[in-house]
Amino acid sequence: MKIKVKKIDGEGFTAETEKTMQELYEELSNNMDGSFILLGDRIEQKMTIESISKE
């Protein structure tokens, strides 16, 4: 699935992921698994992400 990611600094990008929206939500909500998330070919810090939507 292609997703659009908006960061809190205003930057945005698109990514291709095999994860569902539910899986992305669970991974972003779980702070016990670390503070970074893999989105396509990018590794992003969870706390810098404002929103994720399907493209």
N, C-alpha and C positions, 0 to 999 in steps of 0.2 A: 504494500500500500504506500502511496505517496502522501507525505504529510508536510504541512507548513508549520514552521516553528518561529515564534516571535519571542525575542529576548527582551528583558527589562530595559536594556540600553537602547532599544529601538531597532536593533539589527534583526534581520530575518533571513531565513534560508529554507530551502526545501530539502527533503531527504526521502530516501526509499527505505522502508523497513518491513520486516516480516512480522513484527509485533502488531497485535490488535490495539485498539484504543484503550481497552480495559487493561491490557498488560502494561502499556505505557503509563497509565494512571497509577497502577499498583507500584511500578518501579519508581516513579517520581515521588510517590507518597511515602515510600519506605526509606527512612533515613538510616536504618540499621545496616543496609547493604552498601554504604558508601555515599559519597556526595557527587559522583559523576554518572552519566548515562550515555550509552552508545546510541546515536541517532544516525542511521545510514553509515557514512564514512567519517563521521565527526564524533568526538567525545566532548560532551558539554557538562559544565557544572550545573547540577540540578537547580540550585537556588537562583541561577541567572535566567531561567526559562519563565516567560510570562504565560504563554499559551501554546497549545499544539492543536491543529485542526487538520482534517482530511483535505487534500488538495482537490 
